[in-house]
Amino acid sequence: MECTKMGVPLEGFGDKVRETAAEGMVLLKNEKQMFPLTKEDHVAIFGRCQINYYKSGTGSGGAVHTAYTTNLVEGLRRYKEISLNEELVQIYENWVKENPFDDGGGVWAGEPWYQKEMPVSEEMARKAGETSNKAIVVIGRTAGEDQDNAPVEGSYLLTKEERQLIETVAGCFEKTAVVLNVSNIIDMSWLETIQNKAHVCSVLYTWQGGIEAGNASADVLTGAVTPSGKLPDTIAYDIADYPSTENFGDEERNYYAEDIYVGYRYFETFAPEKVQFPFGFGLSYTEFQTQVTRAKVQGEGKEAVAVIEACVTNTGAVYSGKEVVQVYYEAPQGKLGQPVRQLAAFQKTGLLAPGESQKLTFTIKACQLASYDDSGVTGYKNAYVLEEGTYGFYVGTDVRNAGQVLFAEGKGLKIPSCVVVQSLQEVLAPAEAFQRLRPGRLSEQGIYEKTEEDVPLQSVSLKARIAENLPEEMEITGDRGITFSMVQEEKTSLEAFVAQFTKEQLARIVRGEGMCNPMVTPGTASAFGGTAPSLYRYGIPAACTADGPSGIRMDSGLQATQMPIGTMLAASWNPEMMEELYEWEGKELLRNQIDTLLGPGMNIHRSPLNGRNFEYFSEDPYLTGTCAAAAVRGIGKTGAAATIKHFACNNQEKGRTTADSVVSQRALREIYLKGFEMAVKEGKARSLMTSYNPLNGHWTASNYDLCTTVLRGEWGYEGIVMTDWWAKMNDPVEGGKGDMKNTAAMVRAQNDLYMVVGNGGSQENIYEDNTLEALESGNLSVGELQRCAMNICRFILESPVAKRPLKTPEELEKEAGSFAFVPVKLIPEKEETMRLSIEHTGRYKFFVKLRSGLSQQAQSSCNLLLNGKPVATVQTNGTGNEWNLIKLENIYLEPGDYQAALQDVKAGMEIAWVEVCR
Ligand code: BGC
């Protein structure tokens, strides 16, 4: 797996990171010419995060080993014309040295969401004010998998110390700005209640911008870049205002009672007064005027198209800038009920100089405006319909500030009578009765009253559906000498190749191995395909996956580039730029011999409390789908793949493997699946990860309608589907208890790969999965397994790994060497045993006895170093503190005397000994 530049971040990638990060920053307030800073200013920065500037959230989505990061102070110092209050910086630097960043011991999900703040006395602030005319207070937050945000201080709310800090500083500085270096929107109601609030002139979300976070923030603060980001989520005054809050956080079951009324769809329809900053909002240093210059409806009925032209002019005098024009629509309430605004299209202008204009044209097809009738109330059950009435359009720069478009033909696009746009079938309907929100009477103030209706329940037989659609079984031919490369060279068909596999081999190919599999790039998440020797013999290579989403995570310590978090990218509203960024990412994947990145994450921000929101894009499905499609296309251009995840409804971390998301079919189709549909259809995604949670009673990895009827049937997806790591499955028909061993259910649903059995575990079934047992009992057919095997092989055929030469069995044997070796036990506690003498070049096996007291999904890793160089990465998740034995095979060693050592990469495991054998 050697590659000279493996682990060396791609030259030039950092510049692209900086550009996209600057583009995603959202300015919520800017008065008294606080920003941009000028050469006349002298700036005092408060808050420890000016130094401990977050580049990302935590967990698998944040654990990129980077060559460097940048913080705000360094970023600003690069602008020589800006004077910083270096005395204050010094005070902070000293304090941070004495009060180091608390990483929670470096263990999985151990890092706290906030850091202790340095107390700042009035005297200290006043003293800073003697030399500085402007102050910036930096507030930092992180988040990550396995833990949600909470509506408590230090998470969604400011801590008392942070609030105090802002008050003290604003008491001494008439021009105070708050910079939010956060992974997610946080409570902003303090802006209304805080003391000295009139002095808080500016608020800027700088989010977490990857390795260039500090430089990009400085670019915006100094005006080198004019901010042009827009909120991808609504900021309401109170967490209790979000309609999901009531049903968030249960470990067993969450009712999605707000249905399609997520984010601004809810607020604009039912509670506009609860909004502090609307969806799509963000200021610039300059001003723009957006004028609709032409609006026309062409065609009729479902074929109609609304064409809207808008002209954007930079009406400011000093700064160049970019503006995002957003088009919303309002569908008639009809029988289904509708939100009063839904995003239909958006475009960002180029950089407009003062006085410069740009014309933007939006073409919106009527069929894009259709809604899904899951009850039959319109007369067309299970169809996308356009109900009768006028569909109005609003153009503007956020959901609130968008004026109605007047068409030559009237107020919008007219549908004379209800028309079906697409007839589908019932899928994924909940089995459990609950009520969902819908608009009732319209008040004089233009607000809809909240009413409820019963959610339509499941009425189809999954048993019959699965039986009717069973794939044809190919007769197992046994080895006919057809190799993988013969399929590659199109000398034979994929079918003939796969037909050779025995039942055992079929059961093996659906097992992914990991983490840190020695057959692929060190420290990555998994290997699959030819991991079992019996499959490798056919010439199937081992393909490699790595986290994701915002950079390559290699727990071996190999370095890569960290990009901005997903939410920040969405806030740029610039899919073209995202596509370019992800093309860079694709190139870095190729350099590291990784076939697919485990990202982008793209679940809907149903609640600001989801701990993984930072990996995802937005509360809006159209913005989400546009971003995801751009990321998938960008990576796809290089030949590597993106894995869209977590399919679907992984909308909270608490009880993430148990909490059932109970959702109506309409909300699934219009909100939670929509982005995935766009990533598949527009982005041409070919790799997808299901989620940990059950959805309407079926764990997603064994959810037939999700992975087969919708994904492959309706959307035409032809790629691979993998589980999340150590996911559970249950019966695709009956539901019931989730079980990690139920791979038969997984295969039946057409989730092709189980991620992950331990290394070496695919050949030997170390996880004791039930695939073969189910074949015997008739609960699974050979055809179903062959179908998954075909999906996997098809993916690998199109992946970078298929282009690299594969070692022949003879070469492998030669590399392995034929010699005997007396096992050596290395015991970390006994320093004198940590020596190893190797006489022959060859491949060795390591047995590692380890345990971890962390939770089942918690990941820890550690490198085994020989003479200071990592030769193997040991990885485990929580073992309930029981001792486990894991095997690492194929470790290539050359002759020499070695001093062995262990090096924690992600703390949390205890190693009793490592036995080196042949
Ligand atoms: C996460 C996935 C990630 C996988 C591999 C899981 O804990 O949920 O998003 O890709 O680990 O690291």
Boltz pocket constraint, residues with backbone or C-beta under 6 A from the ligand:
constraints:
  - pocket:
      binder: B
      contacts: [[A, 60], [A, 145], [A, 525], [A, 547], [A, 548], [A, 598], [A, 645], [A, 724], [A, 725], [A, 857]]
      max_distance: 6.0
